[in-house]
Amino acid sequence: MNDTEKTTRTLEGRVTSSKASKTVTVLVDRQEQHGLYGKLLRRSTKLHAHDENGECHEGDLVRIAECRPLSKTKHFRVVEVLARAAE
């Protein structure tokens, strides 16, 4: 891979909070295998993502992409809303 080919990490998760201005909290679930026993374990991570237009609401399924640090805890931005929450 040369310098012109940059890959950004994209993740999918559910919005758990949209109370802050231009920021949403996204819960990202993943499955990983236990190192010794091989059992599948469910792990989750809460990430803060930048939502410039304020279009995300709680319960929405969104795709987020890694970007430069925007604040102390915000290193992702919302790329698209995959599914709206049922209201």
QUIGI-V725722 format. One record per residue. RES is the residue in three letters. D_FIRST is the distance of its C-alpha to the first C-alpha in whole Angstrom. Layout:
res = <RES & RES>
d_first = <D_FIRST & D_FIRST>
//
This chain:
res = <MET & ASN & ASP & THR & GLU & LYS & THR & THR & ARG & THR & LEU & GLU & GLY & ARG & VAL & THR & SER & SER & LYS & ALA & SER & LYS & THR & VAL & THR & VAL & LEU & VAL & ASP & ARG & GLN & GLU & GLN & HIS & GLY & LEU & TYR & GLY & LYS & LEU & LEU & ARG & ARG & SER & THR & LYS & LEU & HIS & ALA & HIS & ASP & GLU & ASN & GLY & GLU & CYS & HIS & GLU & GLY & ASP & LEU & VAL & ARG & ILE & ALA & GLU & CYS & ARG & PRO & LEU & SER & LYS & THR & LYS & HIS & PHE & ARG & VAL & VAL & GLU & VAL & LEU & ALA & ARG & ALA & ALA & GLU>
d_first = <0 & 4 & 7 & 8 & 6 & 8 & 10 & 13 & 15 & 18 & 22 & 25 & 28 & 32 & 33 & 36 & 37 & 37 & 40 & 38 & 37 & 34 & 33 & 33 & 32 & 30 & 31 & 28 & 29 & 27 & 28 & 27 & 29 & 31 & 30 & 33 & 35 & 33 & 34 & 32 & 32 & 32 & 30 & 30 & 29 & 30 & 28 & 29 & 27 & 28 & 30 & 31 & 34 & 35 & 35 & 34 & 37 & 38 & 37 & 35 & 31 & 28 & 25 & 23 & 20 & 19 & 19 & 20 & 23 & 26 & 29 & 30 & 29 & 27 & 23 & 23 & 24 & 26 & 24 & 27 & 30 & 30 & 34 & 36 & 39 & 42 & 45>
//
